[in-house]
Amino acid sequence: MIISRNELKKLIRETFIDVLTNRKDLIEEAVIEAIEDIGLCLAMEEGRTGEFVNEKEFTKKLDKRLKGSK
């Protein structure tokens, strides 16, 4: 069975409309995930200062916090 380009386009269009109509949850999840990704990227860009923390100092402060929370 061979289908023409126009028949394929029509089939894809109908399938896409069917998914949009009957599986709104899929679209909702994709949109929410995309928005979360954008927010994370913006937060990372905003936090990027070019200044880096000394690893030993960071580890020391982290250990201090972990011991203090026990």
PDB file of N, H, CA, C and O in Angstrom:
ATOM      1  N   MET A   1       0.841  -1.175   0.000  1.00  0.00           N
ATOM      2  CA  MET A   1       0.000   0.000   0.000  1.00  0.00           C
ATOM      3  C   MET A   1       0.882   1.233   0.000  1.00  0.00           C
ATOM      4  O   MET A   1       1.783   1.364   0.829  1.00  0.00           O
ATOM      5  N   ILE A   2       0.627   2.112  -0.907  1.00  0.00           N
ATOM      6  H   ILE A   2      -0.104   2.006  -1.581  1.00  0.00           H
ATOM      7  CA  ILE A   2       1.370   3.362  -1.017  1.00  0.00           C
ATOM      8  C   ILE A   2       0.384   4.506  -0.823  1.00  0.00           C
ATOM      9  O   ILE A   2      -0.699   4.527  -1.407  1.00  0.00           O
ATOM     10  N   ILE A   3       0.795   5.468   0.027  1.00  0.00           N
ATOM     11  H   ILE A   3       1.675   5.450   0.502  1.00  0.00           H
ATOM     12  CA  ILE A   3      -0.069   6.635   0.199  1.00  0.00           C
ATOM     13  C   ILE A   3       0.644   7.858  -0.349  1.00  0.00           C
ATOM     14  O   ILE A   3       1.871   7.946  -0.336  1.00  0.00           O
ATOM     15  N   SER A   4      -0.140   8.777  -0.821  1.00  0.00           N
ATOM     16  H   SER A   4      -1.137   8.705  -0.832  1.00  0.00           H
ATOM     17  CA  SER A   4       0.433   9.988  -1.406  1.00  0.00           C
ATOM     18  C   SER A   4       0.872  10.940  -0.299  1.00  0.00           C
ATOM     19  O   SER A   4       0.519  10.778   0.869  1.00  0.00           O
ATOM     20  N   ARG A   5       1.635  11.911  -0.695  1.00  0.00           N
ATOM     21  H   ARG A   5       1.922  12.042  -1.644  1.00  0.00           H
ATOM     22  CA  ARG A   5       2.116  12.926   0.245  1.00  0.00           C
ATOM     23  C   ARG A   5       0.942  13.642   0.907  1.00  0.00           C
ATOM     24  O   ARG A   5       0.955  13.871   2.117  1.00  0.00           O
ATOM     25  N   ASN A   6      -0.072  13.995   0.119  1.00  0.00           N
ATOM     26  H   ASN A   6      -0.082  13.809  -0.863  1.00  0.00           H
ATOM     27  CA  ASN A   6      -1.238  14.689   0.664  1.00  0.00           C
ATOM     28  C   ASN A   6      -2.011  13.808   1.642  1.00  0.00           C
ATOM     29  O   ASN A   6      -2.494  14.289   2.667  1.00  0.00           O
ATOM     30  N   GLU A   7      -2.125  12.521   1.324  1.00  0.00           N
ATOM     31  H   GLU A   7      -1.732  12.130   0.492  1.00  0.00           H
ATOM     32  CA  GLU A   7      -2.805  11.601   2.235  1.00  0.00           C
ATOM     33  C   GLU A   7      -2.033  11.467   3.548  1.00  0.00           C
ATOM     34  O   GLU A   7      -2.625  11.400   4.625  1.00  0.00           O
ATOM     35  N   LEU A   8      -0.714  11.429   3.442  1.00  0.00           N
ATOM     36  H   LEU A   8      -0.232  11.483   2.567  1.00  0.00           H
ATOM     37  CA  LEU A   8       0.123  11.342   4.635  1.00  0.00           C
ATOM     38  C   LEU A   8      -0.032  12.599   5.489  1.00  0.00           C
ATOM     39  O   LEU A   8      -0.167  12.513   6.709  1.00  0.00           O
ATOM     40  N   LYS A   9      -0.011  13.757   4.850  1.00  0.00           N
ATOM     41  H   LYS A   9       0.099  13.827   3.858  1.00  0.00           H
ATOM     42  CA  LYS A   9      -0.184  15.011   5.581  1.00  0.00           C
ATOM     43  C   LYS A   9      -1.534  15.039   6.295  1.00  0.00           C
ATOM     44  O   LYS A   9      -1.628  15.453   7.450  1.00  0.00           O
ATOM     45  N   LYS A  10      -2.579  14.592   5.594  1.00  0.00           N
ATOM     46  H   LYS A  10      -2.503  14.255   4.655  1.00  0.00           H
ATOM     47  CA  LYS A  10      -3.917  14.565   6.180  1.00  0.00           C
ATOM     48  C   LYS A  10      -3.958  13.617   7.373  1.00  0.00           C
ATOM     49  O   LYS A  10      -4.535  13.946   8.410  1.00  0.00           O
ATOM     50  N   LEU A  11      -3.356  12.458   7.233  1.00  0.00           N
ATOM     51  H   LEU A  11      -2.887  12.191   6.391  1.00  0.00           H
ATOM     52  CA  LEU A  11      -3.321  11.474   8.310  1.00  0.00           C
ATOM     53  C   LEU A  11      -2.571  12.016   9.529  1.00  0.00           C
ATOM     54  O   LEU A  11      -3.021  11.857  10.664  1.00  0.00           O
ATOM     55  N   ILE A  12      -1.446  12.647   9.289  1.00  0.00           N
ATOM     56  H   ILE A  12      -1.080  12.776   8.367  1.00  0.00           H
ATOM     57  CA  ILE A  12      -0.665  13.232  10.388  1.00  0.00           C
ATOM     58  C   ILE A  12      -1.459  14.339  11.061  1.00  0.00           C
ATOM     59  O   ILE A  12      -1.491  14.419  12.288  1.00  0.00           O
ATOM     60  N   ARG A  13      -2.096  15.190  10.276  1.00  0.00           N
ATOM     61  H   ARG A  13      -2.070  15.125   9.279  1.00  0.00           H
ATOM     62  CA  ARG A  13      -2.901  16.283  10.816  1.00  0.00           C
ATOM     63  C   ARG A  13      -4.036  15.731  11.687  1.00  0.00           C
ATOM     64  O   ARG A  13      -4.260  16.218  12.795  1.00  0.00           O
ATOM     65  N   GLU A  14      -4.745  14.724  11.193  1.00  0.00           N
ATOM     66  H   GLU A  14      -4.564  14.328  10.292  1.00  0.00           H
ATOM     67  CA  GLU A  14      -5.848  14.128  11.951  1.00  0.00           C
ATOM     68  C   GLU A  14      -5.356  13.490  13.246  1.00  0.00           C
ATOM     69  O   GLU A  14      -6.001  13.602  14.289  1.00  0.00           O
ATOM     70  N   THR A  15      -4.222  12.829  13.170  1.00  0.00           N
ATOM     71  H   THR A  15      -3.698  12.738  12.323  1.00  0.00           H
ATOM     72  CA  THR A  15      -3.653  12.198  14.360  1.00  0.00           C
ATOM     73  C   THR A  15      -3.249  13.246  15.386  1.00  0.00           C
ATOM     74  O   THR A  15      -3.493  13.079  16.581  1.00  0.00           O
ATOM     75  N   PHE A  16      -2.636  14.315  14.924  1.00  0.00           N
ATOM     76  H   PHE A  16      -2.437  14.450  13.953  1.00  0.00           H
ATOM     77  CA  PHE A  16      -2.213  15.392  15.813  1.00  0.00           C
ATOM     78  C   PHE A  16      -3.425  16.028  16.490  1.00  0.00           C
ATOM     79  O   PHE A  16      -3.403  16.279  17.695  1.00  0.00           O
ATOM     80  N   ILE A  17      -4.471  16.286  15.725  1.00  0.00           N
ATOM     81  H   ILE A  17      -4.488  16.082  14.746  1.00  0.00           H
ATOM     82  CA  ILE A  17      -5.701  16.864  16.282  1.00  0.00           C
ATOM     83  C   ILE A  17      -6.313  15.907  17.300  1.00  0.00           C
ATOM     84  O   ILE A  17      -6.790  16.336  18.350  1.00  0.00           O
ATOM     85  N   ASP A  18      -6.299  14.633  16.996  1.00  0.00           N
ATOM     86  H   ASP A  18      -5.911  14.284  16.143  1.00  0.00           H
ATOM     87  CA  ASP A  18      -6.828  13.626  17.914  1.00  0.00           C
ATOM     88  C   ASP A  18      -6.056  13.626  19.232  1.00  0.00           C
ATOM     89  O   ASP A  18      -6.653  13.558  20.307  1.00  0.00           O
ATOM     90  N   VAL A  19      -4.742  13.701  19.147  1.00  0.00           N
ATOM     91  H   VAL A  19      -4.257  13.757  18.274  1.00  0.00           H
ATOM     92  CA  VAL A  19      -3.920  13.738  20.357  1.00  0.00           C
ATOM     93  C   VAL A  19      -4.206  15.004  21.152  1.00  0.00           C
ATOM     94  O   VAL A  19      -4.354  14.948  22.373  1.00  0.00           O
ATOM     95  N   LEU A  20      -4.285  16.142  20.475  1.00  0.00           N
ATOM     96  H   LEU A  20      -4.165  16.188  19.483  1.00  0.00           H
ATOM     97  CA  LEU A  20      -4.570  17.401  21.166  1.00  0.00           C
ATOM     98  C   LEU A  20      -5.936  17.368  21.843  1.00  0.00           C
ATOM     99  O   LEU A  20      -6.113  17.923  22.928  1.00  0.00           O
ATOM    100  N   THR A  21      -6.881  16.727  21.208  1.00  0.00           N
ATOM    101  H   THR A  21      -6.736  16.277  20.327  1.00  0.00           H
ATOM    102  CA  THR A  21      -8.239  16.680  21.733  1.00  0.00           C
ATOM    103  C   THR A  21      -8.387  15.674  22.870  1.00  0.00           C
ATOM    104  O   THR A  21      -8.993  15.977  23.898  1.00  0.00           O
ATOM    105  N   ASN A  22      -7.841  14.498  22.688  1.00  0.00           N
ATOM    106  H   ASN A  22      -7.349  14.252  21.853  1.00  0.00           H
ATOM    107  CA  ASN A  22      -8.083  13.412  23.637  1.00  0.00           C
ATOM    108  C   ASN A  22      -7.005  13.220  24.692  1.00  0.00           C
ATOM    109  O   ASN A  22      -7.260  12.582  25.713  1.00  0.00           O
ATOM    110  N   ARG A  23      -5.825  13.745  24.480  1.00  0.00           N
ATOM    111  H   ARG A  23      -5.617  14.263  23.651  1.00  0.00           H
ATOM    112  CA  ARG A  23      -4.726  13.551  25.430  1.00  0.00           C
ATOM    113  C   ARG A  23      -4.129  14.887  25.847  1.00  0.00           C
ATOM    114  O   ARG A  23      -2.932  15.127  25.690  1.00  0.00           O
ATOM    115  N   LYS A  24      -4.983  15.746  26.379  1.00  0.00           N
ATOM    116  H   LYS A  24      -5.955  15.550  26.507  1.00  0.00           H
ATOM    117  CA  LYS A  24      -4.521  17.066  26.819  1.00  0.00           C
ATOM    118  C   LYS A  24      -3.467  16.955  27.911  1.00  0.00           C
ATOM    119  O   LYS A  24      -2.636  17.849  28.070  1.00  0.00           O
ATOM    120  N   ASP A  25      -3.501  15.859  28.663  1.00  0.00           N
ATOM    121  H   ASP A  25      -4.176  15.133  28.534  1.00  0.00           H
ATOM    122  CA  ASP A  25      -2.521  15.660  29.721  1.00  0.00           C
ATOM    123  C   ASP A  25      -1.095  15.597  29.178  1.00  0.00           C
ATOM    124  O   ASP A  25      -0.164  16.069  29.832  1.00  0.00           O
ATOM    125  N   LEU A  26      -0.915  15.019  27.990  1.00  0.00           N
ATOM    126  H   LEU A  26      -1.671  14.636  27.460  1.00  0.00           H
ATOM    127  CA  LEU A  26       0.422  14.947  27.386  1.00  0.00           C
ATOM    128  C   LEU A  26       0.949  16.336  27.051  1.00  0.00           C
ATOM    129  O   LEU A  26       2.111  16.656  27.301  1.00  0.00           O
ATOM    130  N   ILE A  27       0.072  17.149  26.481  1.00  0.00           N
ATOM    131  H   ILE A  27      -0.872  16.890  26.278  1.00  0.00           H
ATOM    132  CA  ILE A  27       0.458  18.514  26.120  1.00  0.00           C
ATOM    133  C   ILE A  27       0.742  19.320  27.382  1.00  0.00           C
ATOM    134  O   ILE A  27       1.720  20.064  27.444  1.00  0.00           O
ATOM    135  N   GLU A  28      -0.116  19.170  28.387  1.00  0.00           N
ATOM    136  H   GLU A  28      -0.912  18.566  28.337  1.00  0.00           H
ATOM    137  CA  GLU A  28       0.060  19.901  29.639  1.00  0.00           C
ATOM    138  C   GLU A  28       1.406  19.563  30.282  1.00  0.00           C
ATOM    139  O   GLU A  28       2.128  20.459  30.718  1.00  0.00           O
ATOM    140  N   GLU A  29       1.739  18.288  30.341  1.00  0.00           N
ATOM    141  H   GLU A  29       1.152  17.560  29.987  1.00  0.00           H
ATOM    142  CA  GLU A  29       3.015  17.862  30.922  1.00  0.00           C
ATOM    143  C   GLU A  29       4.202  18.431  30.152  1.00  0.00           C
ATOM    144  O   GLU A  29       5.185  18.866  30.752  1.00  0.00           O
ATOM    145  N   ALA A  30       4.110  18.428  28.834  1.00  0.00           N
ATOM    146  H   ALA A  30       3.311  18.075  28.347  1.00  0.00           H
ATOM    147  CA  ALA A  30       5.203  18.946  28.007  1.00  0.00           C
ATOM    148  C   ALA A  30       5.386  20.442  28.221  1.00  0.00           C
ATOM    149  O   ALA A  30       6.515  20.926  28.307  1.00  0.00           O
ATOM    150  N   VAL A  31       4.278  21.177  28.306  1.00  0.00           N
ATOM    151  H   VAL A  31       3.362  20.784  28.236  1.00  0.00           H
ATOM    152  CA  VAL A  31       4.354  22.630  28.508  1.00  0.00           C
ATOM    153  C   VAL A  31       4.915  22.939  29.892  1.00  0.00           C
ATOM    154  O   VAL A  31       5.775  23.809  30.033  1.00  0.00           O
ATOM    155  N   ILE A  32       4.438  22.236  30.907  1.00  0.00           N
ATOM    156  H   ILE A  32       3.740  21.529  30.793  1.00  0.00           H
ATOM    157  CA  ILE A  32       4.934  22.461  32.269  1.00  0.00           C
ATOM    158  C   ILE A  32       6.434  22.179  32.348  1.00  0.00           C
ATOM    159  O   ILE A  32       7.181  22.951  32.949  1.00  0.00           O
ATOM    160  N   GLU A  33       6.867  21.097  31.753  1.00  0.00           N
ATOM    161  H   GLU A  33       6.260  20.470  31.264  1.00  0.00           H
ATOM    162  CA  GLU A  33       8.291  20.757  31.769  1.00  0.00           C
ATOM    163  C   GLU A  33       9.124  21.811  31.044  1.00  0.00           C
ATOM    164  O   GLU A  33      10.213  22.167  31.495  1.00  0.00           O
ATOM    165  N   ALA A  34       8.613  22.305  29.927  1.00  0.00           N
ATOM    166  H   ALA A  34       7.728  22.016  29.561  1.00  0.00           H
ATOM    167  CA  ALA A  34       9.333  23.337  29.174  1.00  0.00           C
ATOM    168  C   ALA A  34       9.446  24.618  29.992  1.00  0.00           C
ATOM    169  O   ALA A  34      10.501  25.253  30.003  1.00  0.00           O
ATOM    170  N   ILE A  35       8.372  25.003  30.679  1.00  0.00           N
ATOM    171  H   ILE A  35       7.516  24.487  30.671  1.00  0.00           H
ATOM    172  CA  ILE A  35       8.397  26.213  31.507  1.00  0.00           C
ATOM    173  C   ILE A  35       9.380  26.043  32.661  1.00  0.00           C
ATOM    174  O   ILE A  35      10.131  26.966  32.977  1.00  0.00           O
ATOM    175  N   GLU A  36       9.380  24.875  33.289  1.00  0.00           N
ATOM    176  H   GLU A  36       8.771  24.125  33.032  1.00  0.00           H
ATOM    177  CA  GLU A  36      10.334  24.614  34.370  1.00  0.00           C
ATOM    178  C   GLU A  36      11.771  24.679  33.868  1.00  0.00           C
ATOM    179  O   GLU A  36      12.639  25.227  34.547  1.00  0.00           O
ATOM    180  N   ASP A  37      12.029  24.129  32.695  1.00  0.00           N
ATOM    181  H   ASP A  37      11.324  23.684  32.143  1.00  0.00           H
ATOM    182  CA  ASP A  37      13.375  24.172  32.112  1.00  0.00           C
ATOM    183  C   ASP A  37      13.808  25.605  31.845  1.00  0.00           C
ATOM    184  O   ASP A  37      14.953  25.970  32.110  1.00  0.00           O
ATOM    185  N   ILE A  38      12.899  26.414  31.322  1.00  0.00           N
ATOM    186  H   ILE A  38      11.969  26.117  31.107  1.00  0.00           H
ATOM    187  CA  ILE A  38      13.210  27.821  31.055  1.00  0.00           C
ATOM    188  C   ILE A  38      13.525  28.537  32.358  1.00  0.00           C
ATOM    189  O   ILE A  38      14.488  29.301  32.435  1.00  0.00           O
ATOM    190  N   GLY A  39      12.711  28.292  33.391  1.00  0.00           N
ATOM    191  H   GLY A  39      11.929  27.672  33.329  1.00  0.00           H
ATOM    192  CA  GLY A  39      12.948  28.918  34.692  1.00  0.00           C
ATOM    193  C   GLY A  39      14.295  28.527  35.276  1.00  0.00           C
ATOM    194  O   GLY A  39      15.009  29.370  35.818  1.00  0.00           O
ATOM    195  N   LEU A  40      14.641  27.254  35.166  1.00  0.00           N
ATOM    196  H   LEU A  40      14.060  26.570  34.725  1.00  0.00           H
ATOM    197  CA  LEU A  40      15.931  26.782  35.670  1.00  0.00           C
ATOM    198  C   LEU A  40      17.082  27.440  34.920  1.00  0.00           C
ATOM    199  O   LEU A  40      18.067  27.857  35.530  1.00  0.00           O
ATOM    200  N   CYS A  41      16.961  27.532  33.610  1.00  0.00           N
ATOM    201  H   CYS A  41      16.161  27.194  33.114  1.00  0.00           H
ATOM    202  CA  CYS A  41      18.010  28.167  32.801  1.00  0.00           C
ATOM    203  C   CYS A  41      18.175  29.634  33.168  1.00  0.00           C
ATOM    204  O   CYS A  41      19.296  30.129  33.284  1.00  0.00           O
ATOM    205  N   LEU A  42      17.057  30.329  33.350  1.00  0.00           N
ATOM    206  H   LEU A  42      16.146  29.927  33.256  1.00  0.00           H
ATOM    207  CA  LEU A  42      17.123  31.742  33.727  1.00  0.00           C
ATOM    208  C   LEU A  42      17.768  31.908  35.100  1.00  0.00           C
ATOM    209  O   LEU A  42      18.571  32.820  35.303  1.00  0.00           O
ATOM    210  N   ALA A  43      17.425  31.038  36.035  1.00  0.00           N
ATOM    211  H   ALA A  43      16.773  30.298  35.870  1.00  0.00           H
ATOM    212  CA  ALA A  43      18.021  31.106  37.370  1.00  0.00           C
ATOM    213  C   ALA A  43      19.520  30.842  37.311  1.00  0.00           C
ATOM    214  O   ALA A  43      20.299  31.497  38.005  1.00  0.00           O
ATOM    215  N   MET A  44      19.923  29.884  36.483  1.00  0.00           N
ATOM    216  H   MET A  44      19.291  29.352  35.919  1.00  0.00           H
ATOM    217  CA  MET A  44      21.350  29.588  36.340  1.00  0.00           C
ATOM    218  C   MET A  44      22.088  30.770  35.727  1.00  0.00           C
ATOM    219  O   MET A  44      23.180  31.120  36.173  1.00  0.00           O
ATOM    220  N   GLU A  45      21.504  31.380  34.716  1.00  0.00           N
ATOM    221  H   GLU A  45      20.616  31.096  34.353  1.00  0.00           H
ATOM    222  CA  GLU A  45      22.143  32.533  34.080  1.00  0.00           C
ATOM    223  C   GLU A  45      22.248  33.699  35.056  1.00  0.00           C
ATOM    224  O   GLU A  45      23.268  34.387  35.098  1.00  0.00           O
ATOM    225  N   GLU A  46      21.196  33.921  35.841  1.00  0.00           N
ATOM    226  H   GLU A  46      20.368  33.361  35.807  1.00  0.00           H
ATOM    227  CA  GLU A  46      21.193  35.019  36.801  1.00  0.00           C
ATOM    228  C   GLU A  46      22.234  34.803  37.889  1.00  0.00           C
ATOM    229  O   GLU A  46      22.867  35.751  38.354  1.00  0.00           O
ATOM    230  N   GLY A  47      22.405  33.549  38.292  1.00  0.00           N
ATOM    231  H   GLY A  47      21.890  32.779  37.914  1.00  0.00           H
ATOM    232  CA  GLY A  47      23.350  33.237  39.351  1.00  0.00           C
ATOM    233  C   GLY A  47      24.792  33.185  38.902  1.00  0.00           C
ATOM    234  O   GLY A  47      25.704  33.172  39.728  1.00  0.00           O
ATOM    235  N   ARG A  48      25.004  33.154  37.609  1.00  0.00           N
ATOM    236  H   ARG A  48      24.264  33.165  36.937  1.00  0.00           H
ATOM    237  CA  ARG A  48      26.356  33.048  37.071  1.00  0.00           C
ATOM    238  C   ARG A  48      27.063  34.399  37.204  1.00  0.00           C
ATOM    239  O   ARG A  48      26.677  35.371  36.554  1.00  0.00           O
ATOM    240  N   THR A  49      28.090  34.458  38.038  1.00  0.00           N
ATOM    241  H   THR A  49      28.404  33.668  38.566  1.00  0.00           H
ATOM    242  CA  THR A  49      28.807  35.714  38.254  1.00  0.00           C
ATOM    243  C   THR A  49      30.249  35.637  37.783  1.00  0.00           C
ATOM    244  O   THR A  49      30.922  36.661  37.665  1.00  0.00           O
ATOM    245  N   GLY A  50      30.721  34.442  37.517  1.00  0.00           N
ATOM    246  H   GLY A  50      30.174  33.610  37.613  1.00  0.00           H
ATOM    247  CA  GLY A  50      32.116  34.284  37.130  1.00  0.00           C
ATOM    248  C   GLY A  50      33.018  34.105  38.332  1.00  0.00           C
ATOM    249  O   GLY A  50      34.208  33.824  38.191  1.00  0.00           O
ATOM    250  N   GLU A  51      32.443  34.272  39.529  1.00  0.00           N
ATOM    251  H   GLU A  51      31.477  34.501  39.644  1.00  0.00           H
ATOM    252  CA  GLU A  51      33.215  34.083  40.751  1.00  0.00           C
ATOM    253  C   GLU A  51      33.006  32.655  41.232  1.00  0.00           C
ATOM    254  O   GLU A  51      31.888  32.141  41.219  1.00  0.00           O
ATOM    255  N   PHE A  52      34.085  32.027  41.654  1.00  0.00           N
ATOM    256  H   PHE A  52      34.993  32.445  41.664  1.00  0.00           H
ATOM    257  CA  PHE A  52      33.992  30.648  42.089  1.00  0.00           C
ATOM    258  C   PHE A  52      34.417  30.534  43.540  1.00  0.00           C
ATOM    259  O   PHE A  52      35.241  31.311  44.025  1.00  0.00           O
ATOM    260  N   VAL A  53      33.851  29.568  44.218  1.00  0.00           N
ATOM    261  H   VAL A  53      33.182  28.937  43.824  1.00  0.00           H
ATOM    262  CA  VAL A  53      34.126  29.334  45.628  1.00  0.00           C
ATOM    263  C   VAL A  53      35.262  28.332  45.738  1.00  0.00           C
ATOM    264  O   VAL A  53      35.357  27.388  44.953  1.00  0.00           O
ATOM    265  N   ASN A  54      36.110  28.547  46.712  1.00  0.00           N
ATOM    266  H   ASN A  54      36.033  29.313  47.350  1.00  0.00           H
ATOM    267  CA  ASN A  54      37.190  27.620  46.992  1.00  0.00           C
ATOM    268  C   ASN A  54      36.593  26.293  47.451  1.00  0.00           C
ATOM    269  O   ASN A  54      35.743  26.264  48.341  1.00  0.00           O
ATOM    270  N   GLU A  55      37.036  25.203  46.846  1.00  0.00           N
ATOM    271  H   GLU A  55      37.726  25.226  46.123  1.00  0.00           H
ATOM    272  CA  GLU A  55      36.462  23.882  47.140  1.00  0.00           C
ATOM    273  C   GLU A  55      36.639  23.497  48.605  1.00  0.00           C
ATOM    274  O   GLU A  55      35.716  22.966  49.222  1.00  0.00           O
ATOM    275  N   LYS A  56      37.804  23.756  49.158  1.00  0.00           N
ATOM    276  H   LYS A  56      38.554  24.187  48.657  1.00  0.00           H
ATOM    277  CA  LYS A  56      38.055  23.394  50.557  1.00  0.00           C
ATOM    278  C   LYS A  56      37.151  24.190  51.493  1.00  0.00           C
ATOM    279  O   LYS A  56      36.612  23.648  52.457  1.00  0.00           O
ATOM    280  N   GLU A  57      36.990  25.467  51.205  1.00  0.00           N
ATOM    281  H   GLU A  57      37.428  25.908  50.422  1.00  0.00           H
ATOM    282  CA  GLU A  57      36.119  26.314  52.025  1.00  0.00           C
ATOM    283  C   GLU A  57      34.666  25.846  51.925  1.00  0.00           C
ATOM    284  O   GLU A  57      33.950  25.814  52.926  1.00  0.00           O
ATOM    285  N   PHE A  58      34.241  25.488  50.730  1.00  0.00           N
ATOM    286  H   PHE A  58      34.822  25.514  49.917  1.00  0.00           H
ATOM    287  CA  PHE A  58      32.881  24.995  50.519  1.00  0.00           C
ATOM    288  C   PHE A  58      32.649  23.706  51.303  1.00  0.00           C
ATOM    289  O   PHE A  58      31.638  23.562  51.990  1.00  0.00           O
ATOM    290  N   THR A  59      33.596  22.768  51.194  1.00  0.00           N
ATOM    291  H   THR A  59      34.417  22.884  50.636  1.00  0.00           H
ATOM    292  CA  THR A  59      33.481  21.485  51.887  1.00  0.00           C
ATOM    293  C   THR A  59      33.446  21.694  53.396  1.00  0.00           C
ATOM    294  O   THR A  59      32.684  21.037  54.106  1.00  0.00           O
ATOM    295  N   LYS A  60      34.270  22.607  53.876  1.00  0.00           N
ATOM    296  H   LYS A  60      34.889  23.141  53.300  1.00  0.00           H
ATOM    297  CA  LYS A  60      34.328  22.907  55.303  1.00  0.00           C
ATOM    298  C   LYS A  60      32.977  23.432  55.794  1.00  0.00           C
ATOM    299  O   LYS A  60      32.480  22.992  56.831  1.00  0.00           O
ATOM    300  N   LYS A  61      32.385  24.369  55.054  1.00  0.00           N
ATOM    301  H   LYS A  61      32.789  24.726  54.211  1.00  0.00           H
ATOM    302  CA  LYS A  61      31.086  24.926  55.441  1.00  0.00           C
ATOM    303  C   LYS A  61      29.981  23.877  55.333  1.00  0.00           C
ATOM    304  O   LYS A  61      29.075  23.841  56.167  1.00  0.00           O
ATOM    305  N   LEU A  62      30.051  23.040  54.328  1.00  0.00           N
ATOM    306  H   LEU A  62      30.786  23.070  53.651  1.00  0.00           H
ATOM    307  CA  LEU A  62      29.050  21.989  54.146  1.00  0.00           C
ATOM    308  C   LEU A  62      29.116  20.992  55.299  1.00  0.00           C
ATOM    309  O   LEU A  62      28.086  20.617  55.860  1.00  0.00           O
ATOM    310  N   ASP A  63      30.319  20.567  55.649  1.00  0.00           N
ATOM    311  H   ASP A  63      31.155  20.871  55.193  1.00  0.00           H
ATOM    312  CA  ASP A  63      30.490  19.636  56.772  1.00  0.00           C
ATOM    313  C   ASP A  63      29.965  20.244  58.068  1.00  0.00           C
ATOM    314  O   ASP A  63      29.318  19.565  58.864  1.00  0.00           O
ATOM    315  N   LYS A  64      30.245  21.521  58.270  1.00  0.00           N
ATOM    316  H   LYS A  64      30.771  22.073  57.622  1.00  0.00           H
ATOM    317  CA  LYS A  64      29.790  22.218  59.471  1.00  0.00           C
ATOM    318  C   LYS A  64      28.264  22.220  59.533  1.00  0.00           C
ATOM    319  O   LYS A  64      27.687  21.975  60.592  1.00  0.00           O
ATOM    320  N   ARG A  65      27.617  22.491  58.418  1.00  0.00           N
ATOM    321  H   ARG A  65      28.086  22.690  57.558  1.00  0.00           H
ATOM    322  CA  ARG A  65      26.145  22.500  58.373  1.00  0.00           C
ATOM    323  C   ARG A  65      25.580  21.105  58.608  1.00  0.00           C
ATOM    324  O   ARG A  65      24.598  20.939  59.332  1.00  0.00           O
ATOM    325  N   LEU A  66      26.205  20.105  57.992  1.00  0.00           N
ATOM    326  H   LEU A  66      27.003  20.241  57.404  1.00  0.00           H
ATOM    327  CA  LEU A  66      25.708  18.740  58.148  1.00  0.00           C
ATOM    328  C   LEU A  66      25.839  18.266  59.593  1.00  0.00           C
ATOM    329  O   LEU A  66      24.945  17.597  60.111  1.00  0.00           O
ATOM    330  N   LYS A  67      26.933  18.605  60.237  1.00  0.00           N
ATOM    331  H   LYS A  67      27.660  19.149  59.816  1.00  0.00           H
ATOM    332  CA  LYS A  67      27.133  18.218  61.633  1.00  0.00           C
ATOM    333  C   LYS A  67      26.183  18.981  62.543  1.00  0.00           C
ATOM    334  O   LYS A  67      25.736  18.449  63.559  1.00  0.00           O
ATOM    335  N   GLY A  68      25.871  20.221  62.188  1.00  0.00           N
ATOM    336  H   GLY A  68      26.234  20.653  61.363  1.00  0.00           H
ATOM    337  CA  GLY A  68      24.959  21.043  62.986  1.00  0.00           C
ATOM    338  C   GLY A  68      23.513  20.604  62.879  1.00  0.00           C
ATOM    339  O   GLY A  68      22.710  20.899  63.764  1.00  0.00           O
ATOM    340  N   SER A  69      23.167  19.902  61.807  1.00  0.00           N
ATOM    341  H   SER A  69      23.819  19.662  61.088  1.00  0.00           H
ATOM    342  CA  SER A  69      21.772  19.485  61.621  1.00  0.00           C
ATOM    343  C   SER A  69      21.454  18.164  62.310  1.00  0.00           C
ATOM    344  O   SER A  69      20.298  17.741  62.327  1.00  0.00           O
ATOM    345  N   LYS A  70      22.464  17.505  62.878  1.00  0.00           N
ATOM    346  H   LYS A  70      23.403  17.849  62.865  1.00  0.00           H
ATOM    347  CA  LYS A  70      22.249  16.199  63.536  1.00  0.00           C
ATOM    348  C   LYS A  70      21.696  16.359  64.918  1.00  0.00           C
ATOM    349  O   LYS A  70      21.457  15.367  65.606  1.00  0.00           O
TER     350      LYS A  70
END
